Amino acid sequence: MTFQSDKKKFDYKSTFSKSASKLSEFIAGYRPEFLCHRYDNSPTALDYILGLVACEKNTANLERMEEAIDQGEYRRYQQFISNSKWDHSAVLSKVQLQASEVLAAQKRKNGKPTGLIVDESSHVKKGKMSVGVSRQYAGSVGKVDNCQVGVYASLCNASYATLVNEKLFLPKNWVEDKNRCDKSDIPGNVRQFKTKPQLALELVDECVANGVAFDWVGGDGLYGHSYELGSGLDRRGLFFVLDVHKDETVFLEEPILAVPPRQGNKGRKPMHPKPDREPVRLDSYVMTLSENDWTRVKVRKTVKGWLCLLVHKCTVWSWNGKEASAKKRTLLITRTEGDKPKTKYSFSNGELEAYTSAEYAYFQSQRYWVERTFDDSKNELGLSDYQVRKWTGWHHHHALVFMATLFMMNERIENGEDIPLLSVRDYRILMVVSMFGTPNQFQTKWEQMITRHLKRQRDIDRYYQHEDEPKVVK
């Protein structure tokens, strides 16, 4: 590891003793977005984000922040989050541009494309008063529960990712209840039901309008299954690689769609087009492939060796049963090696030969880093720990967490050469101890982290002793 040989040269005490001041400088750059009638809310924004950093998981709420931060004050926080008029969308626009610039620099450095990944995430809550809360599927617990669901956009490049945009999903039982919307101060222009893929397309449009640079749009099966989202990205000329479910059906040859002739004199006259051939399910199609239909590629390094995938790509046609013609798509299928292989399917509007099997596999596999970013934002930065009920509070809290997430990504990139295994949790703990602990406590935490990293690096190095024979991640 780099920091092992340069341990004496790397001034880690100075690096983390300056972390609070660096965060202060970072927040100061958002001062115009926090001005309300000449009143500067940026100091409160700094205190709030420091509170998010200082509090452990499930405790990053206003009461615990007041206890953690010397100048913290519950009523000031409450006013700032729930009632202040600062514009969260302006803050998010700046987050998007800064994240875009940082990852554009990473792209120039490593040559890897940058993705805009859309995904949803749930926040389990109690009661019925929190805006958008309803009994719905909560992915965070894997079942239907009382929760709020947000649709999010993240920018990612190689192993770095950060949240940049969000929309709160409003179930039908909310948008159809005027009194409930009034109590939560939901703006009139959003009081209409929109599906998660529709919200995702709005997120993409906003990022494009703000000048965010990205090379493709990605998402899980919910978004890949949406014919509307795929068509919308087609119309915008945006390249996508979206996951689909195994029960998705496709045509292996372009179907001819026509309204069938009426059979006999009885019954209704056919009005809707039918294909001249039967579609096939993806999980049925994959069973017909032979070993020669797969290409083995190395996707990325992991802590247990190279992630190697078997990749199959081909041209298929997808039809929603309504449009006049089927959509031509590139079908991407990847499969892990080992005793229990996992198979993933994706649709892309890119041409079959426009990208190699390895490049398509990279596009598909980048969702892993976005999921890690959700974990860090929830576990280390309080993404789900808010205690607000109204529309404004939900969006204000998210904008501040996104700022914190971007700051952490910037710091990990800046310190990546000296501390290559630095995680968000590592940085947060050292930052908190440097601000609130003693020098001895900081030294103890630093040495514990270095010891942990060295052990981990030795384990990692074992998998790369023979690069010509990469270990397989099972």
MOQUI-V165709 format. One line per field, one symbol per residue. phi: phi as a letter, one per 40 degrees, with the letter a starting at -180 (. if undefined). psi: psi as a letter, one per 30 degrees, with the letter a starting at -180 (. if undefined). burial: + if it has 24 or more other C-alpha atoms within 12 Angstrom, else -. A space follows every 50 residues. Layout:
phi = ???
psi = ???
burial = ???
//
This chain:
phi = .ccccbdcccccccdccccccccccccdcbddcbcbfgcccccccccccc ccccccdgbcbcccccccbdccadccccccccbcccccccccccdccccc cccccccccbgccbbbbbababbcbbgbccdgcacacbccbgacacabbb bbbbcaafcbaacbaaaccbccccccbcccccccfcdccbcacbcccccc ccccdcccccgccababbiccccccccccccccdccgbcbbbcbccccba bcbcccbacccccgbbgccdbbcbccaccbcccccccccccccbbcbcca cbcbhccbbcbbbacbbbbcgbccacccbccbbbacchcbcbbbbabbcc cdccbcccccccdccccdccccccdccccbbgdbccbbbcdcccccdcdc ccccccdccdccccbcccbcccbccdcccccccccbbcdccccccccccc cccccccccccccbcbccbccbcc
psi = kefefgefejieeeefffeeeeeeeeeffgeefgkjhfkjfeeeeeeeee eeefklkggileeeeeeekegkkeeeeeeeefflgkjeeeeeeeeeeeee eefeeeeeefgklkljkkllkljkllagfkkgkljlkjfffglkljlkkk klkkkkjbgklkkfllkkkjlefeffjeeeeefghkkefghkkkleeeee eeeeeeeeefgkklflkllafeeefjeeeeeeeeefgkkljklllfgkkl kflklkklkllkjaflllkkfklklglklkkefeefffkleffkkklkel klfhakjkkkkkklklkkkggelfllkklkkkkkkllaeikkkkklkkgl legflleeeeeeeefffefeeeeeeeeeefghegglilfleeeeeeeeee eeeeeeeeeeeeeegeeeifgkleeeeeeeeeefefaleeeeeeeeeeee eeeeeeeeeefffgfiffiklkj.
burial = +-+--------++--++-++--++-++--++-+++-----++++++++++ ++++++++++++++++-++--+-+--++-+++++++++++++++++++++ ++++-++----++++++++++++++---++++++++---+-----+++++ +++++++++++++++++++++--++----++--+++----+---++++++ ++++++++-+-++++++++++++++++++++++----+++++++++-+++ ++--+------------------++---+--+--++-------+++++++ -+--++++++++++++++++-----++++++++++++-----++++++++ -----+++++++++++++++++++++++++++++++++++++++++++++ +++++++++++++-++-++++++++++++++++++------+--++--++ --++--+-----+------++++-
//
